Amino acid sequence: MKKTVLILMVAILSMGMLFAQGASEAAAKDQYEIIILVKSMGNGFFDACFKGSEEAAAELGNIKTTYMGPTQATAEGQIEIIETLIAQKVDGIAISANDADALIPVTKKAMAAGIKVISFDSGINPGGRIVDLLPSGAELIGRQQIQLAAELTGYAGDVAVLSASAQATNQNLWINWMKEEIKDSKYSKMKLVEVVYGDDAPDKSYREATALMKKYPNLRCIICPTTVGLLATAQAVKDAGKSGVVEVTGLGLPSEMKGYILDGTCRQMALWNPIDLGYTSTYLLEALITGKTDGKVGSVIPVGRMDSVKVESDGLIYMSTPYVFNKDNIEQYAAIF
């Protein structure tokens, strides 16, 4: 009898120890580590995205967010970082991809290791992430870029596009819709003469913009659907003494473009709020990590002050419509991002 009681006591103690161990492990996961992995460091747009991630993390209370990116905008640089993050066993990664396909093998490896992977801004193709958060619909962005250029040029003259890299998912989608929009008869006096790539490098973007102005004497506008390209192009146009002759528009960061908008080099541009993009990405990762959602098509996911978002086909999520900045509102927004 005494032996039986002793065995029961040992069993109860063992269960208690296991319960305590489990409680300790659960407590350790009261804080989840996520990474905001961007195309490259030193980009004001992504700096603003991370500010949004920090804001969301503070609201959620269970997220530690870290900002990472390669020194140059390459898929290889991002792959190297992801391999390190797999070894570190982080809980989630939100990626603005330098290549839609090249990252898939390593992000699949990350997901197989239990890491929740989403893409934002510039997507990874299906199979390499759970969901892809787009700042706006590709059609809306692309068509709007031509509309902005048309308003600036009086619907006439040669127009060129200076994009990021030739492999950038988002850029290519937007450019395809630019080509579609300009087919409309109301743009019959406008011609899209060339698409060039600055690889999101300021010096190369500057050189490409300068080359466009020399190559096309009737060039009336350069569209830059990239914050780095727009900033470099505005400086190139200003240095060439062609402000007001060659219009500049695209997607720009208000804090970077304020001076060029006020002096008339770039009279109008558009952009979604990158702070909201990083904020929403963080809420999405937290919901996936904690099991609040599985991210399947049709899911409606609460995202804090951004209300909620819905997962569409192929795991796509659309955030908002780009906002137009000009001299009337630029100072207000430049103080924010």
C-alpha positions in Angstrom: 0.0 0.0 0.0 2.8 2.4 0.9 4.6 1.5 -2.3 1.4 2.3 -4.3 1.0 5.7 -2.6 4.7 6.4 -3.3 4.3 5.7 -7.0 1.2 7.9 -7.1 3.1 10.8 -5.4 6.0 10.4 -7.9 3.5 10.5 -10.8 1.8 13.6 -9.5 5.1 15.3 -9.0 6.2 14.4 -12.5 3.0 15.8 -14.0 3.4 19.0 -12.0 7.0 19.4 -13.3 5.8 18.8 -16.9 3.0 21.3 -16.4 5.4 23.9 -15.1 7.8 23.3 -18.0 4.9 23.7 -20.5 3.8 26.9 -18.7 7.3 28.2 -18.9 7.5 27.5 -22.6 4.1 29.1 -23.2 5.3 32.2 -21.3 8.4 32.3 -23.4 6.1 32.7 -26.5 4.2 35.6 -25.0 6.7 37.5 -27.2 7.0 36.7 -30.9 9.9 37.8 -33.0 9.1 39.1 -36.5 11.4 40.6 -39.2 10.5 43.3 -41.7 12.8 42.3 -44.6 13.0 45.0 -47.2 14.6 45.3 -50.6 17.6 47.3 -49.4 18.6 49.4 -46.4 18.8 53.2 -46.7 15.5 53.6 -48.4 13.2 56.2 -46.8 10.1 54.4 -47.9 11.0 51.2 -46.0 12.2 53.3 -43.0 8.6 54.6 -42.9 7.2 51.0 -43.2 9.2 50.0 -40.2 7.9 52.9 -38.2 4.4 51.5 -38.9 5.5 48.0 -37.8 6.8 49.5 -34.5 3.5 51.2 -34.0 1.6 48.0 -34.5 4.0 46.0 -32.3 3.4 48.5 -29.4 -0.4 48.1 -29.8 -0.3 44.4 -29.9 2.1 43.9 -27.0 3.3 40.4 -28.0 5.5 41.3 -31.0 9.2 42.2 -31.2 9.9 43.6 -34.6 13.3 44.0 -36.3 14.3 45.8 -39.5 16.6 44.1 -42.0 17.6 44.2 -45.6 20.6 43.7 -47.9 23.0 46.6 -48.7 22.0 46.2 -52.4 18.6 45.3 -53.8 19.3 41.8 -54.8 17.5 38.5 -54.4 20.8 36.9 -53.3 21.1 39.3 -50.4 17.6 38.6 -49.2 18.1 34.8 -49.5 21.2 35.0 -47.3 19.3 36.9 -44.7 16.4 34.4 -44.7 18.8 31.5 -44.3 20.1 33.2 -41.1 16.6 33.8 -39.9 15.7 30.2 -40.3 18.6 29.2 -38.1 17.6 31.8 -35.6 14.0 30.3 -35.6 12.2 33.6 -35.7 8.4 33.5 -35.7 7.5 35.5 -38.8 9.0 37.4 -41.8 7.3 40.1 -43.9 9.3 40.5 -47.1 9.3 43.1 -49.9 10.8 40.9 -52.5 13.6 41.7 -55.0 12.5 38.8 -57.1 9.0 37.1 -57.2 10.4 33.6 -57.9 14.0 33.4 -56.7 13.0 33.6 -53.1 10.5 30.8 -53.2 12.8 27.9 -52.4 14.2 29.6 -49.3 10.8 30.9 -48.1 9.3 27.5 -48.5 12.2 26.2 -46.3 11.3 28.9 -43.8 7.6 28.0 -43.7 8.5 24.3 -43.4 10.5 25.3 -40.3 7.4 26.8 -38.8 8.0 30.5 -39.7 5.0 32.4 -41.0 6.0 34.2 -44.2 4.1 37.0 -46.0 5.2 39.5 -48.6 4.2 43.1 -48.9 4.8 46.0 -51.4 6.7 43.7 -53.9 5.3 40.2 -53.7 6.6 36.7 -53.7 4.6 34.4 -56.1 2.1 31.8 -54.6 3.9 28.9 -52.9 6.5 31.2 -51.4 4.3 33.0 -48.9 1.0 32.8 -47.1 -0.4 36.1 -48.2 0.8 39.1 -50.2 -0.2 42.6 -49.0 -0.4 45.0 -51.9 -0.6 48.8 -51.1 -3.3 49.2 -53.7 -4.6 47.4 -56.8 -2.0 47.2 -59.6 -4.6 48.5 -62.1 -5.4 51.5 -60.0 -1.8 52.4 -59.5 -0.7 51.9 -63.1 -3.6 53.8 -64.6 -3.2 56.6 -62.1 0.5 57.1 -63.1 -0.5 57.8 -66.7 -3.4 60.1 -65.6 -1.0 62.2 -63.5 1.4 62.5 -66.4 -1.4 63.5 -68.7 -2.6 66.2 -66.4 0.9 67.6 -66.2 1.6 67.5 -70.0 -1.8 68.6 -71.3 -2.3 65.1 -72.8 0.5 65.5 -75.3 4.2 64.6 -75.9 6.6 61.7 -75.3 6.5 60.0 -71.9 9.1 57.6 -70.4 9.1 55.3 -67.4 12.1 55.0 -65.1 11.4 51.9 -62.9 13.3 50.0 -60.2 14.7 46.6 -61.3 13.4 44.6 -64.3 12.5 41.8 -61.9 10.5 43.9 -59.4 7.0 42.3 -59.3 5.1 45.4 -58.3 6.8 47.7 -60.8 6.1 45.3 -63.7 2.5 45.0 -62.9 2.1 48.8 -62.7 3.9 49.3 -66.0 1.7 46.8 -67.7 -1.4 48.8 -66.6 0.3 52.1 -67.7 0.7 50.6 -71.2 -3.0 49.6 -71.1 -4.2 53.0 -69.9 -2.3 55.0 -72.5 -4.1 53.0 -75.3 -7.3 55.1 -74.5 -8.1 57.6 -77.3 -7.9 60.5 -74.9 -4.1 59.9 -74.8 -3.7 59.8 -78.6 -1.2 62.7 -78.5 0.9 61.0 -75.9 3.5 58.3 -76.6 5.2 56.0 -74.1 8.6 55.9 -75.7 10.7 53.7 -73.4 10.9 51.9 -70.0 14.3 52.0 -68.3 15.6 50.7 -65.0 17.6 52.4 -62.3 17.7 49.3 -60.0 16.6 51.5 -57.1 20.2 52.9 -57.0 20.3 56.7 -56.9 23.3 57.1 -59.1 22.1 54.7 -61.8 18.6 56.3 -61.7 20.1 59.7 -62.2 22.2 58.5 -65.2 19.1 56.8 -66.8 17.0 60.0 -66.4 19.8 62.1 -67.9 20.1 59.7 -70.8 16.3 59.8 -71.5 16.4 63.6 -71.7 19.2 63.5 -74.3 17.7 60.6 -76.3 14.2 62.1 -76.7 14.0 65.8 -77.6 10.2 65.8 -77.3 10.2 64.2 -73.9 7.6 65.9 -71.7 7.4 63.6 -68.7 9.3 60.9 -66.8 7.2 58.6 -64.7 9.0 57.0 -61.8 7.0 54.3 -59.9 9.8 54.1 -57.3 10.7 56.5 -54.5 14.4 56.2 -55.2 14.0 56.7 -58.9 11.7 59.7 -58.5 14.1 61.5 -56.1 17.0 60.9 -58.5 15.1 61.9 -61.6 13.8 65.1 -60.0 17.4 66.1 -59.2 18.6 65.1 -62.8 15.8 67.3 -64.3 16.6 70.2 -62.1 20.3 69.9 -62.8 19.6 69.9 -66.5 17.7 73.1 -66.2 14.5 71.4 -67.5 12.2 71.9 -64.6 8.8 72.7 -66.1 10.0 71.4 -69.5 10.3 67.8 -68.6 7.6 67.0 -66.0 8.4 64.5 -63.2 5.8 62.3 -61.5 5.5 58.9 -59.9 5.4 57.4 -56.5 7.4 59.5 -54.0 8.0 59.9 -50.3 6.7 63.4 -49.2 9.6 64.0 -46.8 12.1 63.4 -49.7 10.2 65.2 -52.4 9.0 68.3 -50.5 11.6 70.6 -52.0 11.0 69.4 -55.6 7.2 69.8 -55.2 7.5 73.3 -53.8 9.9 74.5 -56.5 7.8 73.0 -59.3 10.2 70.3 -60.5 7.6 67.6 -59.5 4.2 69.3 -59.4 2.3 66.2 -58.3 3.0 62.6 -57.3 1.2 59.8 -55.5 1.8 57.3 -52.8 0.1 55.2 -50.2 1.1 55.7 -46.7 4.1 53.3 -46.1 3.6 53.6 -42.3 0.2 51.9 -42.8 1.8 49.3 -45.0 4.3 48.2 -42.3 1.5 48.5 -39.7 -0.8 46.2 -41.6 1.9 43.7 -42.3 2.7 43.4 -38.6 -1.0 42.8 -37.7 -1.2 40.2 -40.4 1.9 38.3 -39.2 0.7 38.4 -35.6 -2.7 37.0 -36.6 -1.0 34.1 -38.5 1.5 33.4 -35.8 -1.1 33.2 -33.0 -3.6 31.3 -35.1 -6.2 34.0 -35.3 -6.3 33.3 -39.0 -5.0 30.7 -41.5 -4.8 33.3 -44.3 -7.0 31.3 -46.6 -9.0 32.9 -49.4 -12.1 34.7 -48.1 -10.6 35.3 -44.6 -11.3 38.7 -43.1 -8.5 39.8 -40.8 -8.8 42.7 -38.3 -5.8 45.0 -38.7 -6.0 47.6 -35.9 -6.7 51.2 -36.9 -6.8 50.0 -40.6 -10.0 48.2 -39.8 -9.9 44.8 -41.6 -8.6 43.3 -44.9 -9.9 40.4 -47.0 -7.8 37.7 -48.5 -8.5 37.5 -52.3 -7.6 34.8 -54.8 -3.9 33.7 -54.8 -3.6 35.1 -51.3 -3.6 38.7 -52.4 -4.7 41.5 -50.0 -5.2 45.1 -51.2 -4.8 47.9 -48.7 -5.8 51.3 -50.1 -5.8 53.8 -53.1 -2.7 56.0 -53.7 -3.0 59.6 -52.4 -2.0 62.5 -54.6 0.5 65.0 -53.2 1.1 68.5 -54.5 2.1 71.9 -53.2 -1.2 72.3 -51.3 -0.6 69.3 -49.0 3.0 68.3 -49.2 4.3 70.1 -46.1 1.6 68.5 -44.0 2.6 65.0 -45.0 6.3 65.6 -45.2 6.3 66.1 -41.5 4.9 62.5 -41.1 6.8 60.4 -43.6 
